[in-house]
Amino acid sequence: MKKKEIKTLQGLGDLLPQLSQQCGWKEQLDMHSLFLRWEELLASEITKHCRPLKIVRKVLWVEAENSAWLQQYQFQSQFILETLNKSLCRAKLKGLRFCVAEKEFEEKKKESPLRYVQPPAEELAKFEQQISIISDDNSREALLRFWYLSKACQRG
């Protein structure tokens, strides 16, 4: 007789890293971390006049304030690409593409920062009741933290 394998149920907190690994999301998350670290990675002269727009097939699209800055940064693209790739752990960008911002650059710069707003106690209690059927403590806690942050972090 063969021994029966006993599979243990994994918690949500344990499952998400495995899922992101299997789906190839870790590389994507690594590359998209550049959006959050843009200003700390590059000189302020660069970040004042351009910003990351999107990543398509490992190519970072960078939005420049105007055509003059676009041309300046095209000359510096190899330096910018090397600097960004050095900061990545799992993936590497293949290249950079520059485009001129469609909207006024200053408008987007003035976007309101994130602020913390505590969710109402009754909403929190209602959500806690909804997830109380989840038997795994770690999964329930991870889901509660995710919900809480999604409600508490707001723009404006």
N, C-alpha and C positions, 0 to 999 in steps of 0.2 A: 504494500500500500504506500502511496505517496503521501507525504505530509501535506496537510492543507496549509496554504499560506493564509496568514491572517493579515488583512490589510487594515491599517488604522486610518480613521478619518482625520484629515488634516484641517487645521483651522484656516480661516481666511487669511490671517496674517502670515501663515507659512506658505499658503498656496499662491498668493500674488507674485512673489519673487520667482517661483518656478514657472508660473504662467508667462510672465514677462520674458523669461529666458527662452522658453519653448516657442513663443510667438515672434521672437526676434525684436522685442520691444526695448531691450536693454541698450542696444546700439542707438535706437531712435531717441530714447530718453537721454543718453549721453550727449548726442549731437544737439538736441534741443535745449540742453542745459546752458548752451552758449547764449541763449536769449536772456536768461536770468543773470549771467555773469559778464555780459557784453562790456559794461562800463569798467569793470575791474580788470578785464583782460587786455583791453586796448587803451592807447593813450587818449586823453580827454579831447585832444584836437580831432581825433578820428570820430569818437563817439558823439561829439557835439553836432556833427554834420551828416552822419549816416547811422543806420540801425539795421539789424537783421529783419528780414521780411518773412522768409520761408526757407525750408530745405526740401529740395526735390531731387531724388536719386543721388543723394550725398553731395549735392551742390547747394551751397548757401547763397541765397539771393539777398543782396544788400541794397537797401533803399538809400539813395543819396539826396541831400537837400536840394541840389540843383545840378545842372550839367557841368559846371565848373568843378564842383566837388567830386562828381562822378569821375571825371577825367583824372583828377588828382589821385583818387583812390584806386583807379585802374593801374596807375603806375606803381602803387604800393601793394598791389594784390598779393604778390608772392610773400611779402613780409607778413601781411595780415593773415593769409592762409596758414603759414608756418606757425605763427603765434597761436592761432586758434587750435590747430591740430595738436600742438604741444600740451594743451590743457585738457584734451580729451583722453579718456581711459580706454574705452572699448572700440571706438570707431574713429575713422579719419574722413575728413571732408575731401572730396575729389577736386573741388574747385570753387571759385567764387564767380558770381554774376552780379553786375551792378545795374540798377535802373534808377530813374529819377522819380522822386516821390510824386504821387498823383495829387495829394492834398497838401496844403500848406504844412511845412515841416513843424513850425512852431505850434500849430494846433495840437498835434499829436504829442509834442513834448510836454504840453501843459495838462496832459491827461491826469486826472486826479489820482493820488496814490491810494493804495489799499488802506483800509482802516478796519479796526476791530469793533464789531457791534455784537454784543452778547445776545444770543437768541432768547426770545421770551421763554420763561420757565414752563408755561403750559405747552408750548410746542416741543420743548425738550422732553417733558414728561410723556407726551403723546408718542413721540418717536421711540422713547425707551420702552414703552408698553408694546409698540409694534414689533420691536426686535427681541422682546423677552422670550419668544418661542425658540430662538436660536440657543441650542444647548451648550455650544462651545463658548466658554468665557472669552477667549482671545479673539475669536471671530466677532462676537457681539461687541466687544470693546473697540476693535478696529473699525467696525462699521459705524459705531457711535462717534468715534473721533472724526472719521471722514465726513459724516453728516454735520457735525458741529462746526468743523472748519469751513464747509461749504456755505453754511449759514452765517458764520461770524465774520468772514473776510469779504468786505464789500468795497467797491470803488465809489468814490465821491464823498 
